[in-house]
Amino acid sequence: MNYRLIEAVCRVVCTLLALFAALPATPASPPTDSARQGLPTLAPLVNEVTPAVVNISVITRSPLEDNPLFRDPFFRRFFNLPDRPERREQASGSGVIVDAARGYVLTNHHVIKDAEQAIVTLKDRRQLQAKLIGADPGTDIAVLQIDPKNLTALKVGDSDAMQVGDYVIAIGNPFGIGQTVTSGIVSALGRSGLSVEGYEDFIQTDASINPGNSGGALVNLRGELIGINSAIIGPAGGNVGIGFAVPSNMARAVMNQIVRYGEVRRGRLGIEMGDLTPELAKKLGAGSLEGAVVAAVQPDSPAHKAGLRERDVVVALNGRPIRNAAELRARLGLTPIGEQVELRVNRGGEARMLRAQIAAPQEYAPGKGQAIPQLAGLQAVEIERGSPLYQHIQGLIVSAVENNSRALHYGFRAGDVIYAINNKRIRTLAEFQAGLRAAERGYT
C-alpha cells in the first residue's frame, strides 16, 4: 500500500475542509412552511403580525376654512358664501398597536394633523374611535389610544441592531385600498435631510411604501417592529423603491414622553454641530468621517460645563456610535431633561470621555416678545447681543405660545428658533412678518 500517497491525499482533504470552514455562512433563507411542502414563504410571519397593524381614517377641516379671504366677512358676503363653511375632508393612513393592554397605537403626526375625528379599523373589521394622546412634529410620531378590548400588539424591536441588507416587510394601507404587505431589505441607515426642522435618523428600505402607508409597520423577520413608515421619494407620487421609516427606538422614546407628559420635552446640551468632511477630518485628526464636529459651545451651557470645546468630534453617545450630526441631534433631542449623557470625543486625535447633564431649554419672559398677528397666540423676539445664541444662530426665538392657540395647534413651542419662511432665510421680526404677508397673498 502506498502510504505516502494516502498521506498526501489526507493533507489535501484537510486543507479543503479548512478552506470551506473559513467561508462566510450562507445568508439565511426565507422561512418555510412545512404544511406546504417546505416552500419558502412569509405567510406565517404575516399572519402573526398583521392583526397589530390598523387603518386610520381621519376627518379634517377643509383648507378653505383657513384661507384668510374666507375669514373676511366682506368677502363672504360679496360672494354670498355661508358664514361657517361645513366642508370636511377625509384622508387615510396606517398605525401600529404597540400596547394592547392600554390600547396605544403609533402612527405619524402628519396622518392625524388637523384631525377632528380619527377612526381606527382593525384587521377583523372592528371600527374604534381613537383619542389623540399627543404628537411630535419633529419626529413625525403621534400616539393614539383606542378601546383595549381584544387587541393584538406588535413587539417593538431594537432598530439599532438592524444592518443594511436585512430583510424587512412593510405593512400599511396604500391609497386607502386596504391592508397590504410588501417586502424588501434595509437599503441604508441614518438617512436625514428630508426636512429642515425634523429630528431625522431614517431607515431607508426598498419595500414598497406608498401614500396611505404612512404610520404603518416596518417589521424584521423575527416579527418585531423596527420602524414606522413615514416618507417616500417618488417623483410621480408613487413608489420608486426609496422609502423611509422612523426607527423603532426613536418612536418608542417619543411615545414614552408623550404618554408621560403629553408632549416631547426636549432638553439642551448647548452646542452647534456639523458633519465631517475629508479635509476637516484630516485637520482634526479624526481618522474617519464618522461623528459630529462641534462648531460652537454656548457659554454656561451643559456642554461648556462638561468641558466640550469647538472642533471636538463627538463619536459616541452613551456608548452607541454616532454617524453624523443629524443622528447626534436626533438622539439628544429625545434625551429627557436632567438625564446624564456620556460623550466619547476625539480631540486632536486623542479619545476623551465627558459627562454632561441635559438642561431645560432657555426660558424667555412671556411679555418680552412681539405678537405675530398672522400666527395667533405666538410671540417672538430677535436674537440680540448678550444672548448665548448671538452670532451662533440667525433667526428669531419663539418667546411664548398661548394655550389652545392656532400657533400651538401648528406645533410651535416656546424656545423654538424660526430661521426661514418658505425656504427664505430671516433674521428680523420685520422679515418674518413680511414673509407671512407674502404667503397670505400667495407669493413665494
N, C-alpha and C positions, 0 to 999 in steps of 0.2 A: 504494500500500500504506500502511495506517495504522500508521506506525512507533510512534506514541505508544501505540496500543492494544497492540501487541506488547510494548513495553517494560513496560507496566503488568501484562500477563499474566505476564511473566517475573518481575517483582518478587513477585507473589502466589505463583507456584510456588516460588521460592527461599525465601520466608517459610514456606510449608508444609513444605518439606523440612527446614528448620532446626528447626521445631517437632517433627516426627516424630523427628529425630535426638536431641532432648533428652528424649524419653520414656524411662522406665525400660525395661530389657530384659525381654522376656517370660520368666517363670520356666521353668527347664529342664524339658522333658518327660521322662517316664519312658523308660528305654532301650527301643529297638525291636529286634525280631528279624527280620532280612531274610529268613530262611528261612520265616517265617510271614506274608509279605506286609506287613511293616512294622508289625505290631501292637504297641502298647505292652505291654511285659511285663518282669517282674523275673526271669524264668526263667533267663537266662544268669548273672545275678548270684547267684541262689540256688544254682545248680548249682556255682558256683565256691567258695562259702563254706561250704555246709552240711557237707562232709566234715570240717571242723575243729571242728564242734560235736558234743558227745558227751552221752550219757545217763549218769547216775551213780546206781547203786543202792547204798544203804548199809544195813548191819545194825547196829542199836544195841541197847543193853540196855533192858529194859522199865523204865518209871518205877517199877514196883513194887519193884524192887531197891534204889532209892534212898529209898524211904519208910522213915522211922525206925521205924515199927511193924513192918515186915517185917524190920528188922535186929535186933529184940528177940527173943532165943531163947525167952523165956517165951511171948510172943505166938504164935510159930510153933508151939511145942509144944502150946499150948492149942487152936489151930485145925488141928492135925495137918498143918502145911504142911511141904514138903521143906526141908531145911537150906539148899540152894542152888538157888533157882529158876532154871530154864533158859530162861525165856521170852525171846524176842528179837523185835524189831520191825523191819520193813523199810520204808524210805522211798526216794523217788527225787527226783532233781533233774537239773541240767544242768551242763555245763562247756565250756570252750573251749581247744583246743590252741593255744598261742601260741609254742611252741618245739619243732619236730618233731625236731630233732637230739638234744635231751636229753629229750624226752618230757614237757615241762611242761604241765600243764593248770590253768587258772584256774577257780575256782568260788567259791561263797560259804562263809564259815565256818559259817553255820547249816545248810548242806546236809550237811556232814561232822562236825558237832559230835557228840561222844559215839560216833562210828562205831567199831565193832570191825573192820569189813571194808568196803571200798569196791570196787565193780566198775564199770569204765568200758566202755560199749558204744559202738563206733564205728558210723558210718553203714553200713559194709559188714558189720555184724553181728558183727564180732570182739568178744570179751569179754576184757578185760585186768584183772588185779589191779592196784590203784593203791596207791602208797605216799604217805603224807602227809609232805610236806616241812616244812610249817609253816602256821600260820593266824594271822590277826589279827582278834580280835573287834571291835576299834574301828572298822575299815573294812568288816568282814564279808567279807574276802577270804581265801581259802585256796589253797595251791599243792599239787597232786598230781603224782606222776610215774608214767608208765607206760612199757612197753617201746617204745622209739623206732622200731621197725621199721615202715617203710611208713606213716608218718603224714603228714597234711596240716595245716599250721599256718595260722592266720589272722593277717594282718599287723595290728599294733597301730597305730592311727591317733592323731592329735592331737585329743584331746577338747576342748582349749581353742579349737580352730578352729570348733567347732560353733556354730550360731546357731539361735535359735528359729524354727521354720518349716522347717528342713532335713528332708528325707525320711530315714527310717530303717526298717530291718526288724529284728524280734526273732525269735530262733530258740531253741527250747528243747523241753522235754519236759513240756507241761502235763498235770496229772492222771495222769502216767505212761502216756499213750496212745501215745507215740512222737513222733519229731521233727516239729515244727510250725513253720511260718513265718507271721508276721503283719507287717503294715506300718502305718506311721503317720508322724507328724512329731515333731520335738522340740517339746514343749509349753512347757517352761520350763527354766532353768538355775540352778544354785546352790541347789537346794532343801535344806532342813535341818529339824531339829526332829522327826524321826521317832522318835528315842530320846534319852535324856538323856546317855548316855555316849559316843555314837559320834562319829567324825570324818566329818562328812557334807558332801557337796557334790554332791548327786544331779543327774543329768539326768532330767527328767520327760518322759515320752512317752505318747502315746495308742495306740501299737501294743499290741495285746492281750498282756498278761502275766498269767499265772495260776499258782496253786500248781503247782510242778514246773518252771516256767520259771526258777526261781532258779539263778543261776550260768551261765545261757545268755548268748548274744551279742546285743548291740545294734550293728548294722552300718550304716555310711553307704553311699551309692550308689557309692562307689569300692571297695566291698568291704573296708573297713577296720573293725576292731573299735574302737568308740568308747565302749563301756560294757559292764559286767557286770550283767545284770538281777538285781535284788535284792529289791524290795519292791513291794507294791501297796496302794492304799487301796480296799478292797472290802467294804462293809458286810455283804454276803451271802457273802463268801469267794471271790467271782469277780471278773472284770474289769469295771470301770466306766469304763475309759478313763483311769485315773490310775495309771501305773506308774513305777518309779524304777530307775535304773541307776547303779552306781558308775562315774565317769568313767575312761576307759582310762588317762589319765595318772596318776591316783591308784593304780589297780590295778597298773600297771607299777612304780611306785615301791615299793609294798608287796612285790611279787614279788621285786624286786631285793634288798631287805633280807632277806626270808625265805630266798632261795636262798643268800645270803652268810652270814647269822647264824643261820638257823633261826627267827627272830622279827623283829619290828619294834622297833628300838631308838630310842625317841623321846627327843629332847633337850629342852632347856629354854631358853626365852628369858627368862622371868621377868616376865610381865605378865598382868594380868586385863583382859579386853576386853568390849565390848558393842556393840550396834548403835546407829546414829544415829537420833534422832527429829527431826522438823522443828524442834521447839523447841530441841533440843540443837545441831543443825547451825547454827541461826541464832546461838546464843550463842558457838559456837566459830569462827564464820566459815568453816564448811566449804564452803559453796557448793552442796553436793548431799548426798544421803543415802548415797552410795557410800563405803564404807570401814568401818573398825572403830575405835571410840574406846577409848583406853587408860584403863581405870578405876583401875588401880593398878600400880605398878612395885615389884618386890621388891628390897630392898637388896642390893647386891653381886652382882646378877644380870647376865647379859649385856646385858639391856635397860638396866639402870641404867648400866653402863659405857659403853654406846653413846650415852647422852645422851637416851634416851626419857623423856618426862615424862607425868604424868597429864594428861588432856584433849588429848593429841596424837591426831590422826586418821591412822591408817595407811591409805594409799590405794593402795599398790602394794608387792609383794614380788618382788624380783629382776626388776623391770621389768614384771611382769604385774599388771594392776589387781586390787584387792580389792573385792568387792561388799559383804561383811558380815563380822561377827565369826566366824561359823561357817566361812566359807571361809578366813579367815586361820588359825584354829585347825587346820583340816584340813591346810593346806599346811605350817604349822610342824611339825605332828605327824609329817610324813613327811620332814623335813629331817634328814639324818644328823648325828650328833654331831660337832662340830669344824668343820662347814662354815660359811663366812661367808655371811650374807644381807645384801641391800641393801634398806633400807626407805625408801620415799618417804612423807614425813609432812607433814601440814598442821598447822601450829601457829599459831593465831591468824590464819589467812588467808594465811600465808606458807609456801611449799614448802621442805622441807628433805630432804637425803639423809643417812641414817645407816647405819652398818655395824655389825653385831653378829655374834659368833661363838656358834653354838649350843653350849650346855654339856651335860654329862651330868646326868641327874636327880640331885637331892639324895639322898644315901645315909643310911640310918638303921642304927644298930648292931643286929645280929640279936637280941641279948639284951635290947634296950630295950623291945620291945613285949610286949603281953599276948596269950597264946594264946587263940584263939576255939574252944571245943570243937565248935561246930556246923559250923565250916569247918576241918576238919583240915588242919594244915600252915600256917595263916595266923596271923601276929601283927600286931597293930595298936596304934597309940599315938594319944593325943589331941593336938591342936594346942595347944601350951602357949605361954604368954608367953615371948618371946625367939625363937620360931621366926619366920622370914621370912614364913611363911604366916599368922601370928597376926593376927586381925581382918580378914584378906583372904579366907580360905576357912573355912567352917564344916563340920566333919566330922572324919573320922579318917584317919590316914595308915597305909597298909599298910607295916609296917617290914620284914617278911620273909615269904617264901613258900618252903616246903621243896620240893626236887626230888621229882617223881613223887607229889606230894600231891594230895588232892582239890581243894584251893584252886587249885593250879597248873592242874589239869585244867579248872577252871571259868573260867580266864582271868585270875585275879588275879596282879598283879605288884608287887614292891616299889616303893614310891613312889606307888602308886595312891591316890586320895582317895575315900573312901566317905562320901557325904553324904546318902544316903536309902536306905530299905529299904521295898519295896512302896509307893513314892511318898510315904513319910513321912520328913520331914527328921530327921536325927540329928546330935547334937553330941558325945555322950559314949559311952564303951565300954558303960556300963550301958544306954543307949538302944538301942545296936546289938544287944546280946545279948538284950534284951527283945523287939526286933523279930524276931530269928531264932527265939526260942522261940515267939512268936505264929504265925510262919509254919509251924513244925513242927506246931502244933496245928490249923492250917487256918484261922486267923483272919487278917484283914487290917486 
